[in-house]
Amino acid sequence: MVFKHINGVVVEAQFSPCGRYRYRLTIDREDSTGDHSSVSVIMQNPSVANSEVADRSVQFLENLIFNKDYDEFKGVTRIIVVNLFAFIQTNDFEGVDDHIGTENDRHIENALDEADIVLIAWGAGNPYLERQQAITSMLAQHRGKKILKTKKHPSRGSYKDFVEPLNI
């Protein structure tokens, strides 16, 4: 199924030269002016989302952050999506070291530096504990930021009570 980005956003995607890894997806509200608040969302691995099309998870996050009345996201005009693994794969993901991507950690660090809020959205059932620990170590350098987590992966989410604080 093809998902579209919500109306009123401009999206930029950063891929590896070979095109097999998506390192970052930046989604800006078109109507934002001046200073903006941003959310870095860390998910598991990218699917088909790029600057032209969304996937279920990205579209859900766009609606959650820009269109729903979550106090945590009031004033947010930018979403930066990064992933534990940058390898683009929709089904049967394996999460091996080669799927991390050589530039992925740098993109995650940059997204964390730029963000006012961090949203961990890799889902409660994510089995990649070693990779999660690597990201948690990165988050420890950003203790002053608001850090939230989702109760489920965004592709299986429901907007009601979907986010909660995370203490690192």
Order of alpha helices (4+ residues) and beta strands (2+ residues): beta-beta-beta-alpha-beta-alpha-beta-alpha-beta-beta
